[in-house]
Amino acid sequence: MVSLVLVCGYLHAMGGRKLTRIALPAQFVYMVLFSYSFFFDGLSGLTITVGAILTLAVLMIATAKMDWSTVFVSRKNRRQVPPPIPSAPLS
C-alpha cells in the first residue's frame, strides 16, 4: 500500500490525473503477480519476469499516443503561456 501511495502520488504530481489512472492499476497488478509468484516453487523468477514484461507491454500500449511534452509541462508554466496571436491576413 505504501508503494502504491508513494509512486502514484509522485506520478500525479508530475503527470497529473491521466498518468495516475494508467499507472495505479498497472502497479497494483504487478504487485499482486509478484506476491503470487512465490507460490510457484522453482518458477518464481520466470513468473516475475513474465509479469514485468506484461506490465510493461500494457503501459506501453496505454501510453503510446500520449503527447509527453504536454504531460510533463508544469502546471505553473501552463497558465503563464498566452495563446498565440493570429497573424493579420495579407492583402
Buried (B, 14 or more C-beta within 10 A) or exposed (E): EEEEEEBBEEBBEEBBEEBBBBBBEBBBBBBEBBEEBEEEEEEBEEBBEEBEEBBEEBBEEBBEEEEEEEEEBEEEEEEEEEEEEEEEEEE
